[in-house]
Amino acid sequence: MTEKATFAAGCFWGVEARFGEVPGVTETAVGYEGGYHPNPTYHDVCTDDTGHAEVVELDFDATKVAYEDLVKLFFQLHDPTQLNRQGPDVGTQYRSAIFYHSPEQKAAAEHVKLEMQRLIRGTIVTSIEPATKFYRAEEYHQKYLEKRGVKSCHI
């Protein structure tokens, strides 16, 4: 059974690469979500005026990987205590957010967030929001690190 999951954890390149390695994740795409500007481009999103976050949208086989496990990995891939930034990347487009696609995903995300809060020093600022329209990023951003033969970047 294929489901979707959408995560914002800073720059989408490294996040996409890591989720793409997870057994059961069948497809990844990077793009923009959670804003109000229709059909945003990378240039638009970088102005920090569209309200969109850089996100990774996943298709995953729920019989092979649990959504809860994807959420746990999400929290390991970035610093969820940094508000509107990750490392050197600053702006609301780099915020920490989980965009849920069902009530079950919302409940799982909230559960894992509470669980992680007990383990992490500092306050987790990750928002948990209903999924909105996903705008696929320009083709040169898709599997960006893989195309360049690089395994990771700062995430």
Long-range contacts (C-beta under 8 A, 24 or more apart in sequence): 1-61, 1-62, 1-63, 2-26, 2-59, 2-60, 2-61, 2-62, 3-59, 3-60, 3-62, 3-67, 3-101, 3-102, 3-105, 4-57, 4-58, 4-59, 4-60, 4-101, 4-131, 5-57, 5-58, 5-60, 5-67, 5-70, 5-71, 5-101, 5-105, 6-33, 6-55, 6-56, 6-57, 6-58, 6-98, 6-99, 6-101, 6-131, 6-134, 7-55, 7-56, 7-58, 7-70, 7-74, 7-97, 7-98, 7-99, 8-33, 8-34, 8-53, 8-54, 8-55, 8-56, 8-94, 8-95, 8-96, 8-97, 8-98, 8-99, 9-56, 9-74, 9-77, 9-78, 9-80, 9-86, 9-96, 9-155, 10-54, 10-78, 10-85, 10-86, 10-87, 10-89, 10-94, 10-96, 10-155, 11-54, 11-86, 11-89, 11-94, 11-153, 11-154, 11-155, 12-54, 12-55, 12-56, 12-137, 12-141, 13-141, 13-144, 13-145, 13-153, 14-77, 14-145, 14-152, 14-153, 14-154, 14-155, 15-56, 15-77, 15-78, 15-155, 16-56, 16-143, 16-144, 16-145, 17-143, 17-145, 17-146, 17-151, 17-152, 18-73, 18-77, 18-152, 18-155, 19-56, 19-58, 19-70, 19-73, 20-143, 20-146, 22-60, 22-65, 22-70, 22-73, 23-64, 23-65, 24-60, 24-61, 24-62, 24-63, 24-64, 24-65, 25-58, 25-59, 25-60, 25-65, 25-70, 26-59, 26-60, 26-61, 27-58, 27-59, 28-56, 28-57, 28-58, 28-59, 28-143, 29-56, 29-57, 29-134, 29-136, 29-137, 29-142, 30-54, 30-55, 30-56, 30-57, 30-136, 30-137, 30-141, 30-142, 30-144, 31-55, 31-57, 31-134, 31-135, 31-136, 31-137, 32-93, 32-134, 32-135, 32-137, 33-57, 33-99, 33-131, 33-132, 33-133, 33-134, 33-135, 34-97, 34-99, 34-129, 34-132, 39-135, 40-135, 41-138, 42-137, 42-138, 42-141, 45-93, 46-91, 46-93, 48-91, 48-92, 48-93, 50-93, 51-92, 52-93, 52-135, 53-92, 53-93, 53-94, 53-95, 53-97, 54-93, 54-94, 54-137, 55-97, 55-99, 55-134, 57-134, 67-104, 67-105, 67-108, 68-108, 68-111, 68-112, 71-98, 71-108, 71-109, 71-112, 71-113, 72-112, 72-116, 74-98, 75-112, 75-113, 75-116, 75-120, 75-124, 75-126, 77-155, 78-155, 80-116, 80-120, 80-124, 80-125, 80-126, 81-120, 81-121, 81-122, 81-123, 81-124, 81-125, 82-125, 83-125, 86-154, 86-155, 87-154, 87-155, 88-154, 95-125, 95-127, 96-124, 96-125, 96-126, 96-127, 97-126, 97-127, 97-128, 97-129, 98-126, 98-127, 98-128, 98-129, 99-129, 99-130, 99-131, 99-132, 100-128, 100-129, 100-130, 100-131, 101-131, 106-130
